[in-house]
Amino acid sequence: MKLTYEQKLKAYKDWKSNLKSPRTIAKELHVKHSTVEYFLKSADRHSTIY
């Protein structure tokens, strides 16, 4: 399943404000937790999502 920009943005904001863990986000979005961890860390590292 491909995630939309809005889904990624919400996930990133929830993760950065310590509201949800990558595993929780992955369960909600129905994707592997490794996928979520990858895009969260990548976005954080490169500041591609605000």
mmCIF entry with sequence, helices, sheets and N, C-alpha, C, O atoms, coordinates in Angstrom:
data_MODEL
# 
_entry.id   MODEL 
# 
_entity.id                         1 
_entity.type                       polymer 
_entity.pdbx_number_of_molecules   1 
# 
_entity_poly.entity_id                      1 
_entity_poly.type                           'polypeptide(L)' 
_entity_poly.nstd_linkage                   no 
_entity_poly.nstd_monomer                   no 
_entity_poly.pdbx_seq_one_letter_code       MKLTYEQKLKAYKDWKSNLKSPRTIAKELHVKHSTVEYFLKSADRHSTIY 
_entity_poly.pdbx_seq_one_letter_code_can   MKLTYEQKLKAYKDWKSNLKSPRTIAKELHVKHSTVEYFLKSADRHSTIY 
_entity_poly.pdbx_strand_id                 A 
# 
loop_
_entity_poly_seq.entity_id 
_entity_poly_seq.num 
_entity_poly_seq.mon_id 
_entity_poly_seq.hetero 
1 1  MET n 
1 2  LYS n 
1 3  LEU n 
1 4  THR n 
1 5  TYR n 
1 6  GLU n 
1 7  GLN n 
1 8  LYS n 
1 9  LEU n 
1 10 LYS n 
1 11 ALA n 
1 12 TYR n 
1 13 LYS n 
1 14 ASP n 
1 15 TRP n 
1 16 LYS n 
1 17 SER n 
1 18 ASN n 
1 19 LEU n 
1 20 LYS n 
1 21 SER n 
1 22 PRO n 
1 23 ARG n 
1 24 THR n 
1 25 ILE n 
1 26 ALA n 
1 27 LYS n 
1 28 GLU n 
1 29 LEU n 
1 30 HIS n 
1 31 VAL n 
1 32 LYS n 
1 33 HIS n 
1 34 SER n 
1 35 THR n 
1 36 VAL n 
1 37 GLU n 
1 38 TYR n 
1 39 PHE n 
1 40 LEU n 
1 41 LYS n 
1 42 SER n 
1 43 ALA n 
1 44 ASP n 
1 45 ARG n 
1 46 HIS n 
1 47 SER n 
1 48 THR n 
1 49 ILE n 
1 50 TYR n 
# 
_struct_asym.id          A 
_struct_asym.entity_id   1 
# 
loop_
_struct_conf.conf_type_id 
_struct_conf.id 
_struct_conf.pdbx_PDB_helix_id 
_struct_conf.beg_label_comp_id 
_struct_conf.beg_label_asym_id 
_struct_conf.beg_label_seq_id 
_struct_conf.pdbx_beg_PDB_ins_code 
_struct_conf.end_label_comp_id 
_struct_conf.end_label_asym_id 
_struct_conf.end_label_seq_id 
_struct_conf.pdbx_end_PDB_ins_code 
_struct_conf.beg_auth_comp_id 
_struct_conf.beg_auth_asym_id 
_struct_conf.beg_auth_seq_id 
_struct_conf.end_auth_comp_id 
_struct_conf.end_auth_asym_id 
_struct_conf.end_auth_seq_id 
_struct_conf.pdbx_PDB_helix_class 
_struct_conf.details 
_struct_conf.pdbx_PDB_helix_length 
HELX_P HELX_P1 AA1 TYR A 5  ? LYS A 16 ? TYR A 5  LYS A 16 1 ? 12 
HELX_P HELX_P2 AA2 PRO A 22 ? LEU A 29 ? PRO A 22 LEU A 29 1 ? 8  
HELX_P HELX_P3 AA3 HIS A 33 ? HIS A 46 ? HIS A 33 HIS A 46 1 ? 14 
# 
_struct_conf_type.id          HELX_P 
_struct_conf_type.criteria    ? 
_struct_conf_type.reference   ? 
# 
loop_
_atom_site.group_PDB 
_atom_site.id 
_atom_site.type_symbol 
_atom_site.label_atom_id 
_atom_site.label_alt_id 
_atom_site.label_comp_id 
_atom_site.label_asym_id 
_atom_site.label_entity_id 
_atom_site.label_seq_id 
_atom_site.pdbx_PDB_ins_code 
_atom_site.Cartn_x 
_atom_site.Cartn_y 
_atom_site.Cartn_z 
_atom_site.occupancy 
_atom_site.B_iso_or_equiv 
_atom_site.pdbx_formal_charge 
_atom_site.auth_seq_id 
_atom_site.auth_comp_id 
_atom_site.auth_asym_id 
_atom_site.auth_atom_id 
_atom_site.pdbx_PDB_model_num 
ATOM 1   N N  . MET A 1 1  ? 0.836  -1.182 0.000  1.00 0.00 ? 1  MET A N  1 
ATOM 2   C CA . MET A 1 1  ? 0.000  0.000  0.000  1.00 0.00 ? 1  MET A CA 1 
ATOM 3   C C  . MET A 1 1  ? 0.881  1.244  0.000  1.00 0.00 ? 1  MET A C  1 
ATOM 4   O O  . MET A 1 1  ? 1.803  1.356  0.807  1.00 0.00 ? 1  MET A O  1 
ATOM 5   N N  . LYS A 1 2  ? 0.604  2.154  -0.879 1.00 0.00 ? 2  LYS A N  1 
ATOM 6   C CA . LYS A 1 2  ? 1.359  3.388  -0.945 1.00 0.00 ? 2  LYS A CA 1 
ATOM 7   C C  . LYS A 1 2  ? 0.720  4.419  -0.016 1.00 0.00 ? 2  LYS A C  1 
ATOM 8   O O  . LYS A 1 2  ? -0.494 4.620  -0.029 1.00 0.00 ? 2  LYS A O  1 
ATOM 9   N N  . LEU A 1 3  ? 1.557  5.061  0.783  1.00 0.00 ? 3  LEU A N  1 
ATOM 10  C CA . LEU A 1 3  ? 1.059  6.064  1.729  1.00 0.00 ? 3  LEU A CA 1 
ATOM 11  C C  . LEU A 1 3  ? 1.021  7.431  1.069  1.00 0.00 ? 3  LEU A C  1 
ATOM 12  O O  . LEU A 1 3  ? 1.906  7.787  0.290  1.00 0.00 ? 3  LEU A O  1 
ATOM 13  N N  . THR A 1 4  ? -0.005 8.182  1.386  1.00 0.00 ? 4  THR A N  1 
ATOM 14  C CA . THR A 1 4  ? -0.119 9.532  0.845  1.00 0.00 ? 4  THR A CA 1 
ATOM 15  C C  . THR A 1 4  ? 0.768  10.479 1.647  1.00 0.00 ? 4  THR A C  1 
ATOM 16  O O  . THR A 1 4  ? 1.234  10.156 2.739  1.00 0.00 ? 4  THR A O  1 
ATOM 17  N N  . TYR A 1 5  ? 0.982  11.636 1.080  1.00 0.00 ? 5  TYR A N  1 
ATOM 18  C CA . TYR A 1 5  ? 1.771  12.660 1.767  1.00 0.00 ? 5  TYR A CA 1 
ATOM 19  C C  . TYR A 1 5  ? 1.119  13.027 3.098  1.00 0.00 ? 5  TYR A C  1 
ATOM 20  O O  . TYR A 1 5  ? 1.813  13.221 4.097  1.00 0.00 ? 5  TYR A O  1 
ATOM 21  N N  . GLU A 1 6  ? -0.199 13.123 3.117  1.00 0.00 ? 6  GLU A N  1 
ATOM 22  C CA . GLU A 1 6  ? -0.918 13.499 4.336  1.00 0.00 ? 6  GLU A CA 1 
ATOM 23  C C  . GLU A 1 6  ? -0.748 12.441 5.426  1.00 0.00 ? 6  GLU A C  1 
ATOM 24  O O  . GLU A 1 6  ? -0.597 12.775 6.601  1.00 0.00 ? 6  GLU A O  1 
ATOM 25  N N  . GLN A 1 7  ? -0.773 11.168 5.033  1.00 0.00 ? 7  GLN A N  1 
ATOM 26  C CA . GLN A 1 7  ? -0.567 10.088 6.000  1.00 0.00 ? 7  GLN A CA 1 
ATOM 27  C C  . GLN A 1 7  ? 0.844  10.147 6.582  1.00 0.00 ? 7  GLN A C  1 
ATOM 28  O O  . GLN A 1 7  ? 1.037  9.990  7.788  1.00 0.00 ? 7  GLN A O  1 
ATOM 29  N N  . LYS A 1 8  ? 1.817  10.374 5.718  1.00 0.00 ? 8  LYS A N  1 
ATOM 30  C CA . LYS A 1 8  ? 3.202  10.458 6.179  1.00 0.00 ? 8  LYS A CA 1 
ATOM 31  C C  . LYS A 1 8  ? 3.405  11.671 7.080  1.00 0.00 ? 8  LYS A C  1 
ATOM 32  O O  . LYS A 1 8  ? 4.099  11.585 8.093  1.00 0.00 ? 8  LYS A O  1 
ATOM 33  N N  . LEU A 1 9  ? 2.806  12.788 6.717  1.00 0.00 ? 9  LEU A N  1 
ATOM 34  C CA . LEU A 1 9  ? 2.935  14.002 7.507  1.00 0.00 ? 9  LEU A CA 1 
ATOM 35  C C  . LEU A 1 9  ? 2.339  13.814 8.894  1.00 0.00 ? 9  LEU A C  1 
ATOM 36  O O  . LEU A 1 9  ? 2.953  14.202 9.889  1.00 0.00 ? 9  LEU A O  1 
ATOM 37  N N  . LYS A 1 10 ? 1.158  13.229 8.972  1.00 0.00 ? 10 LYS A N  1 
ATOM 38  C CA . LYS A 1 10 ? 0.517  12.977 10.265 1.00 0.00 ? 10 LYS A CA 1 
ATOM 39  C C  . LYS A 1 10 ? 1.353  12.010 11.095 1.00 0.00 ? 10 LYS A C  1 
ATOM 40  O O  . LYS A 1 10 ? 1.538  12.220 12.294 1.00 0.00 ? 10 LYS A O  1 
ATOM 41  N N  . ALA A 1 11 ? 1.856  10.960 10.469 1.00 0.00 ? 11 ALA A N  1 
ATOM 42  C CA . ALA A 1 11 ? 2.693  9.979  11.164 1.00 0.00 ? 11 ALA A CA 1 
ATOM 43  C C  . ALA A 1 11 ? 3.955  10.644 11.705 1.00 0.00 ? 11 ALA A C  1 
ATOM 44  O O  . ALA A 1 11 ? 4.351  10.399 12.844 1.00 0.00 ? 11 ALA A O  1 
ATOM 45  N N  . TYR A 1 12 ? 4.581  11.479 10.891 1.00 0.00 ? 12 TYR A N  1 
ATOM 46  C CA . TYR A 1 12 ? 5.802  12.170 11.309 1.00 0.00 ? 12 TYR A CA 1 
ATOM 47  C C  . TYR A 1 12 ? 5.527  13.092 12.501 1.00 0.00 ? 12 TYR A C  1 
ATOM 48  O O  . TYR A 1 12 ? 6.296  13.109 13.462 1.00 0.00 ? 12 TYR A O  1 
ATOM 49  N N  . LYS A 1 13 ? 4.448  13.847 12.440 1.00 0.00 ? 13 LYS A N  1 
ATOM 50  C CA . LYS A 1 13 ? 4.110  14.759 13.542 1.00 0.00 ? 13 LYS A CA 1 
ATOM 51  C C  . LYS A 1 13 ? 3.798  13.987 14.821 1.00 0.00 ? 13 LYS A C  1 
ATOM 52  O O  . LYS A 1 13 ? 4.217  14.386 15.907 1.00 0.00 ? 13 LYS A O  1 
ATOM 53  N N  . ASP A 1 14 ? 3.063  12.884 14.694 1.00 0.00 ? 14 ASP A N  1 
ATOM 54  C CA . ASP A 1 14 ? 2.756  12.059 15.866 1.00 0.00 ? 14 ASP A CA 1 
ATOM 55  C C  . ASP A 1 14 ? 4.025  11.463 16.467 1.00 0.00 ? 14 ASP A C  1 
ATOM 56  O O  . ASP A 1 14 ? 4.168  11.396 17.688 1.00 0.00 ? 14 ASP A O  1 
ATOM 57  N N  . TRP A 1 15 ? 4.928  11.039 15.621 1.00 0.00 ? 15 TRP A N  1 
ATOM 58  C CA . TRP A 1 15 ? 6.187  10.442 16.079 1.00 0.00 ? 15 TRP A CA 1 
ATOM 59  C C  . TRP A 1 15 ? 7.077  11.490 16.744 1.00 0.00 ? 15 TRP A C  1 
ATOM 60  O O  . TRP A 1 15 ? 7.639  11.241 17.811 1.00 0.00 ? 15 TRP A O  1 
ATOM 61  N N  . LYS A 1 16 ? 7.207  12.661 16.116 1.00 0.00 ? 16 LYS A N  1 
ATOM 62  C CA . LYS A 1 16 ? 8.077  13.714 16.665 1.00 0.00 ? 16 LYS A CA 1 
ATOM 63  C C  . LYS A 1 16 ? 7.560  14.257 17.989 1.00 0.00 ? 16 LYS A C  1 
ATOM 64  O O  . LYS A 1 16 ? 8.353  14.668 18.837 1.00 0.00 ? 16 LYS A O  1 
ATOM 65  N N  . SER A 1 17 ? 6.254  14.266 18.180 1.00 0.00 ? 17 SER A N  1 
ATOM 66  C CA . SER A 1 17 ? 5.714  14.776 19.445 1.00 0.00 ? 17 SER A CA 1 
ATOM 67  C C  . SER A 1 17 ? 5.519  13.647 20.461 1.00 0.00 ? 17 SER A C  1 
ATOM 68  O O  . SER A 1 17 ? 4.850  13.824 21.480 1.00 0.00 ? 17 SER A O  1 
ATOM 69  N N  . ASN A 1 18 ? 6.105  12.498 20.174 1.00 0.00 ? 18 ASN A N  1 
ATOM 70  C CA . ASN A 1 18 ? 6.069  11.335 21.070 1.00 0.00 ? 18 ASN A CA 1 
ATOM 71  C C  . ASN A 1 18 ? 4.667  10.873 21.412 1.00 0.00 ? 18 ASN A C  1 
ATOM 72  O O  . ASN A 1 18 ? 4.434  10.368 22.510 1.00 0.00 ? 18 ASN A O  1 
ATOM 73  N N  . LEU A 1 19 ? 3.737  11.037 20.498 1.00 0.00 ? 19 LEU A N  1 
ATOM 74  C CA . LEU A 1 19 ? 2.379  10.553 20.717 1.00 0.00 ? 19 LEU A CA 1 
ATOM 75  C C  . LEU A 1 19 ? 2.245  9.078  20.347 1.00 0.00 ? 19 LEU A C  1 
ATOM 76  O O  . LEU A 1 19 ? 1.480  8.341  20.969 1.00 0.00 ? 19 LEU A O  1 
ATOM 77  N N  . LYS A 1 20 ? 3.002  8.653  19.320 1.00 0.00 ? 20 LYS A N  1 
ATOM 78  C CA . LYS A 1 20 ? 2.894  7.272  18.843 1.00 0.00 ? 20 LYS A CA 1 
ATOM 79  C C  . LYS A 1 20 ? 4.267  6.736  18.471 1.00 0.00 ? 20 LYS A C  1 
ATOM 80  O O  . LYS A 1 20 ? 5.160  7.480  18.066 1.00 0.00 ? 20 LYS A O  1 
ATOM 81  N N  . SER A 1 21 ? 4.409  5.434  18.618 1.00 0.00 ? 21 SER A N  1 
ATOM 82  C CA . SER A 1 21 ? 5.639  4.755  18.216 1.00 0.00 ? 21 SER A CA 1 
ATOM 83  C C  . SER A 1 21 ? 5.524  4.335  16.751 1.00 0.00 ? 21 SER A C  1 
ATOM 84  O O  . SER A 1 21 ? 4.421  4.277  16.209 1.00 0.00 ? 21 SER A O  1 
ATOM 85  N N  . PRO A 1 22 ? 6.647  4.045  16.113 1.00 0.00 ? 22 PRO A N  1 
ATOM 86  C CA . PRO A 1 22 ? 6.580  3.565  14.727 1.00 0.00 ? 22 PRO A CA 1 
ATOM 87  C C  . PRO A 1 22 ? 5.736  2.297  14.578 1.00 0.00 ? 22 PRO A C  1 
ATOM 88  O O  . PRO A 1 22 ? 5.058  2.123  13.566 1.00 0.00 ? 22 PRO A O  1 
ATOM 89  N N  . ARG A 1 23 ? 5.771  1.422  15.566 1.00 0.00 ? 23 ARG A N  1 
ATOM 90  C CA . ARG A 1 23 ? 4.955  0.199  15.494 1.00 0.00 ? 23 ARG A CA 1 
ATOM 91  C C  . ARG A 1 23 ? 3.468  0.517  15.533 1.00 0.00 ? 23 ARG A C  1 
ATOM 92  O O  . ARG A 1 23 ? 2.686  -0.087 14.799 1.00 0.00 ? 23 ARG A O  1 
ATOM 93  N N  . THR A 1 24 ? 3.071  1.456  16.380 1.00 0.00 ? 24 THR A N  1 
ATOM 94  C CA . THR A 1 24 ? 1.669  1.850  16.468 1.00 0.00 ? 24 THR A CA 1 
ATOM 95  C C  . THR A 1 24 ? 1.214  2.487  15.157 1.00 0.00 ? 24 THR A C  1 
ATOM 96  O O  . THR A 1 24 ? 0.130  2.191  14.654 1.00 0.00 ? 24 THR A O  1 
ATOM 97  N N  . ILE A 1 25 ? 2.046  3.354  14.619 1.00 0.00 ? 25 ILE A N  1 
ATOM 98  C CA . ILE A 1 25 ? 1.734  4.007  13.348 1.00 0.00 ? 25 ILE A CA 1 
ATOM 99  C C  . ILE A 1 25 ? 1.600  2.961  12.242 1.00 0.00 ? 25 ILE A C  1 
ATOM 100 O O  . ILE A 1 25 ? 0.685  3.033  11.423 1.00 0.00 ? 25 ILE A O  1 
ATOM 101 N N  . ALA A 1 26 ? 2.511  1.994  12.222 1.00 0.00 ? 26 ALA A N  1 
ATOM 102 C CA . ALA A 1 26 ? 2.474  0.951  11.204 1.00 0.00 ? 26 ALA A CA 1 
ATOM 103 C C  . ALA A 1 26 ? 1.178  0.139  11.280 1.00 0.00 ? 26 ALA A C  1 
ATOM 104 O O  . ALA A 1 26 ? 0.585  -0.188 10.251 1.00 0.00 ? 26 ALA A O  1 
ATOM 105 N N  . LYS A 1 27 ? 0.745  -0.182 12.491 1.00 0.00 ? 27 LYS A N  1 
ATOM 106 C CA . LYS A 1 27 ? -0.498 -0.936 12.644 1.00 0.00 ? 27 LYS A CA 1 
ATOM 107 C C  . LYS A 1 27 ? -1.693 -0.130 12.139 1.00 0.00 ? 27 LYS A C  1 
ATOM 108 O O  . LYS A 1 27 ? -2.588 -0.676 11.495 1.00 0.00 ? 27 LYS A O  1 
ATOM 109 N N  . GLU A 1 28 ? -1.702 1.153  12.427 1.00 0.00 ? 28 GLU A N  1 
ATOM 110 C CA . GLU A 1 28 ? -2.811 2.004  11.983 1.00 0.00 ? 28 GLU A CA 1 
ATOM 111 C C  . GLU A 1 28 ? -2.849 2.146  10.465 1.00 0.00 ? 28 GLU A C  1 
ATOM 112 O O  . GLU A 1 28 ? -3.923 2.210  9.866  1.00 0.00 ? 28 GLU A O  1 
ATOM 113 N N  . LEU A 1 29 ? -1.666 2.194  9.845  1.00 0.00 ? 29 LEU A N  1 
ATOM 114 C CA . LEU A 1 29 ? -1.587 2.387  8.396  1.00 0.00 ? 29 LEU A CA 1 
ATOM 115 C C  . LEU A 1 29 ? -1.546 1.074  7.626  1.00 0.00 ? 29 LEU A C  1 
ATOM 116 O O  . LEU A 1 29 ? -1.576 1.072  6.395  1.00 0.00 ? 29 LEU A O  1 
ATOM 117 N N  . HIS A 1 30 ? -1.476 -0.042 8.345  1.00 0.00 ? 30 HIS A N  1 
ATOM 118 C CA . HIS A 1 30 ? -1.447 -1.371 7.739  1.00 0.00 ? 30 HIS A CA 1 
ATOM 119 C C  . HIS A 1 30 ? -0.238 -1.571 6.832  1.00 0.00 ? 30 HIS A C  1 
ATOM 120 O O  . HIS A 1 30 ? -0.357 -2.059 5.708  1.00 0.00 ? 30 HIS A O  1 
ATOM 121 N N  . VAL A 1 31 ? 0.932  -1.182 7.349  1.00 0.00 ? 31 VAL A N  1 
ATOM 122 C CA . VAL A 1 31 ? 2.195  -1.399 6.645  1.00 0.00 ? 31 VAL A CA 1 
ATOM 123 C C  . VAL A 1 31 ? 3.197  -1.984 7.636  1.00 0.00 ? 31 VAL A C  1 
ATOM 124 O O  . VAL A 1 31 ? 2.943  -2.010 8.840  1.00 0.00 ? 31 VAL A O  1 
ATOM 125 N N  . LYS A 1 32 ? 4.326  -2.448 7.131  1.00 0.00 ? 32 LYS A N  1 
ATOM 126 C CA . LYS A 1 32 ? 5.366  -3.004 7.997  1.00 0.00 ? 32 LYS A CA 1 
ATOM 127 C C  . LYS A 1 32 ? 5.987  -1.879 8.833  1.00 0.00 ? 32 LYS A C  1 
ATOM 128 O O  . LYS A 1 32 ? 6.120  -0.743 8.378  1.00 0.00 ? 32 LYS A O  1 
ATOM 129 N N  . HIS A 1 33 ? 6.362  -2.230 10.062 1.00 0.00 ? 33 HIS A N  1 
ATOM 130 C CA . HIS A 1 33 ? 6.953  -1.199 10.912 1.00 0.00 ? 33 HIS A CA 1 
ATOM 131 C C  . HIS A 1 33 ? 8.300  -0.740 10.371 1.00 0.00 ? 33 HIS A C  1 
ATOM 132 O O  . HIS A 1 33 ? 8.694  0.405  10.595 1.00 0.00 ? 33 HIS A O  1 
ATOM 133 N N  . SER A 1 34 ? 9.012  -1.609 9.665  1.00 0.00 ? 34 SER A N  1 
ATOM 134 C CA . SER A 1 34 ? 10.303 -1.213 9.098  1.00 0.00 ? 34 SER A CA 1 
ATOM 135 C C  . SER A 1 34 ? 10.118 -0.133 8.030  1.00 0.00 ? 34 SER A C  1 
ATOM 136 O O  . SER A 1 34 ? 10.979 0.732  7.869  1.00 0.00 ? 34 SER A O  1 
ATOM 137 N N  . THR A 1 35 ? 9.019  -0.180 7.311  1.00 0.00 ? 35 THR A N  1 
ATOM 138 C CA . THR A 1 35 ? 8.709  0.846  6.305  1.00 0.00 ? 35 THR A CA 1 
ATOM 139 C C  . THR A 1 35 ? 8.493  2.188  6.983  1.00 0.00 ? 35 THR A C  1 
ATOM 140 O O  . THR A 1 35 ? 9.000  3.215  6.533  1.00 0.00 ? 35 THR A O  1 
ATOM 141 N N  . VAL A 1 36 ? 7.739  2.167  8.062  1.00 0.00 ? 36 VAL A N  1 
ATOM 142 C CA . VAL A 1 36 ? 7.458  3.406  8.806  1.00 0.00 ? 36 VAL A CA 1 
ATOM 143 C C  . VAL A 1 36 ? 8.744  3.951  9.419  1.00 0.00 ? 36 VAL A C  1 
ATOM 144 O O  . VAL A 1 36 ? 9.013  5.148  9.325  1.00 0.00 ? 36 VAL A O  1 
ATOM 145 N N  . GLU A 1 37 ? 9.538  3.088  10.042 1.00 0.00 ? 37 GLU A N  1 
ATOM 146 C CA . GLU A 1 37 ? 10.798 3.538  10.637 1.00 0.00 ? 37 GLU A CA 1 
ATOM 147 C C  . GLU A 1 37 ? 11.705 4.161  9.581  1.00 0.00 ? 37 GLU A C  1 
ATOM 148 O O  . GLU A 1 37 ? 12.350 5.180  9.830  1.00 0.00 ? 37 GLU A O  1 
ATOM 149 N N  . TYR A 1 38 ? 11.751 3.545  8.403  1.00 0.00 ? 38 TYR A N  1 
ATOM 150 C CA . TYR A 1 38 ? 12.593 4.055  7.324  1.00 0.00 ? 38 TYR A CA 1 
ATOM 151 C C  . TYR A 1 38 ? 12.181 5.465  6.914  1.00 0.00 ? 38 TYR A C  1 
ATOM 152 O O  . TYR A 1 38 ? 13.027 6.357  6.854  1.00 0.00 ? 38 TYR A O  1 
ATOM 153 N N  . PHE A 1 39 ? 10.898 5.680  6.631  1.00 0.00 ? 39 PHE A N  1 
ATOM 154 C CA . PHE A 1 39 ? 10.514 7.006  6.150  1.00 0.00 ? 39 PHE A CA 1 
ATOM 155 C C  . PHE A 1 39 ? 10.555 8.054  7.266  1.00 0.00 ? 39 PHE A C  1 
ATOM 156 O O  . PHE A 1 39 ? 10.803 9.228  6.991  1.00 0.00 ? 39 PHE A O  1 
ATOM 157 N N  . LEU A 1 40 ? 10.318 7.655  8.512  1.00 0.00 ? 40 LEU A N  1 
ATOM 158 C CA . LEU A 1 40 ? 10.412 8.621  9.605  1.00 0.00 ? 40 LEU A CA 1 
ATOM 159 C C  . LEU A 1 40 ? 11.859 9.083  9.808  1.00 0.00 ? 40 LEU A C  1 
ATOM 160 O O  . LEU A 1 40 ? 12.131 10.277 9.929  1.00 0.00 ? 40 LEU A O  1 
ATOM 161 N N  . LYS A 1 41 ? 12.768 8.129  9.842  1.00 0.00 ? 41 LYS A N  1 
ATOM 162 C CA . LYS A 1 41 ? 14.174 8.475  10.047 1.00 0.00 ? 41 LYS A CA 1 
ATOM 163 C C  . LYS A 1 41 ? 14.739 9.233  8.846  1.00 0.00 ? 41 LYS A C  1 
ATOM 164 O O  . LYS A 1 41 ? 15.534 10.160 9.002  1.00 0.00 ? 41 LYS A O  1 
ATOM 165 N N  . SER A 1 42 ? 14.323 8.830  7.658  1.00 0.00 ? 42 SER A N  1 
ATOM 166 C CA . SER A 1 42 ? 14.776 9.510  6.448  1.00 0.00 ? 42 SER A CA 1 
ATOM 167 C C  . SER A 1 42 ? 14.279 10.949 6.414  1.00 0.00 ? 42 SER A C  1 
ATOM 168 O O  . SER A 1 42 ? 15.038 11.867 6.100  1.00 0.00 ? 42 SER A O  1 
ATOM 169 N N  . ALA A 1 43 ? 13.016 11.142 6.734  1.00 0.00 ? 43 ALA A N  1 
ATOM 170 C CA . ALA A 1 43 ? 12.444 12.495 6.746  1.00 0.00 ? 43 ALA A CA 1 
ATOM 171 C C  . ALA A 1 43 ? 13.110 13.349 7.825  1.00 0.00 ? 43 ALA A C  1 
ATOM 172 O O  . ALA A 1 43 ? 13.369 14.534 7.616  1.00 0.00 ? 43 ALA A O  1 
ATOM 173 N N  . ASP A 1 44 ? 13.380 12.748 8.961  1.00 0.00 ? 44 ASP A N  1 
ATOM 174 C CA . ASP A 1 44 ? 14.019 13.474 10.059 1.00 0.00 ? 44 ASP A CA 1 
ATOM 175 C C  . ASP A 1 44 ? 15.449 13.852 9.681  1.00 0.00 ? 44 ASP A C  1 
ATOM 176 O O  . ASP A 1 44 ? 15.895 14.967 9.948  1.00 0.00 ? 44 ASP A O  1 
ATOM 177 N N  . ARG A 1 45 ? 16.149 12.933 9.072  1.00 0.00 ? 45 ARG A N  1 
ATOM 178 C CA . ARG A 1 45 ? 17.536 13.159 8.701  1.00 0.00 ? 45 ARG A CA 1 
ATOM 179 C C  . ARG A 1 45 ? 17.664 14.232 7.626  1.00 0.00 ? 45 ARG A C  1 
ATOM 180 O O  . ARG A 1 45 ? 18.558 15.075 7.689  1.00 0.00 ? 45 ARG A O  1 
ATOM 181 N N  . HIS A 1 46 ? 16.778 14.201 6.650  1.00 0.00 ? 46 HIS A N  1 
ATOM 182 C CA . HIS A 1 46 ? 16.870 15.121 5.520  1.00 0.00 ? 46 HIS A CA 1 
ATOM 183 C C  . HIS A 1 46 ? 15.922 16.315 5.620  1.00 0.00 ? 46 HIS A C  1 
ATOM 184 O O  . HIS A 1 46 ? 15.904 17.177 4.741  1.00 0.00 ? 46 HIS A O  1 
ATOM 185 N N  . SER A 1 47 ? 15.150 16.358 6.677  1.00 0.00 ? 47 SER A N  1 
ATOM 186 C CA . SER A 1 47 ? 14.179 17.446 6.897  1.00 0.00 ? 47 SER A CA 1 
ATOM 187 C C  . SER A 1 47 ? 13.287 17.638 5.677  1.00 0.00 ? 47 SER A C  1 
ATOM 188 O O  . SER A 1 47 ? 13.083 18.761 5.214  1.00 0.00 ? 47 SER A O  1 
ATOM 189 N N  . THR A 1 48 ? 12.759 16.530 5.161  1.00 0.00 ? 48 THR A N  1 
ATOM 190 C CA . THR A 1 48 ? 11.938 16.620 3.966  1.00 0.00 ? 48 THR A CA 1 
ATOM 191 C C  . THR A 1 48 ? 10.462 16.799 4.268  1.00 0.00 ? 48 THR A C  1 
ATOM 192 O O  . THR A 1 48 ? 9.698  17.182 3.381  1.00 0.00 ? 48 THR A O  1 
ATOM 193 N N  . ILE A 1 49 ? 10.038 16.529 5.507  1.00 0.00 ? 49 ILE A N  1 
ATOM 194 C CA . ILE A 1 49 ? 8.644  16.698 5.896  1.00 0.00 ? 49 ILE A CA 1 
ATOM 195 C C  . ILE A 1 49 ? 8.607  17.655 7.073  1.00 0.00 ? 49 ILE A C  1 
ATOM 196 O O  . ILE A 1 49 ? 9.400  17.530 8.005  1.00 0.00 ? 49 ILE A O  1 
ATOM 197 N N  . TYR A 1 50 ? 7.704  18.595 7.033  1.00 0.00 ? 50 TYR A N  1 
ATOM 198 C CA . TYR A 1 50 ? 7.612  19.546 8.147  1.00 0.00 ? 50 TYR A CA 1 
ATOM 199 C C  . TYR A 1 50 ? 6.279  19.458 8.805  1.00 0.00 ? 50 TYR A C  1 
ATOM 200 O O  . TYR A 1 50 ? 6.014  20.183 9.764  1.00 0.00 ? 50 TYR A O  1 
# 
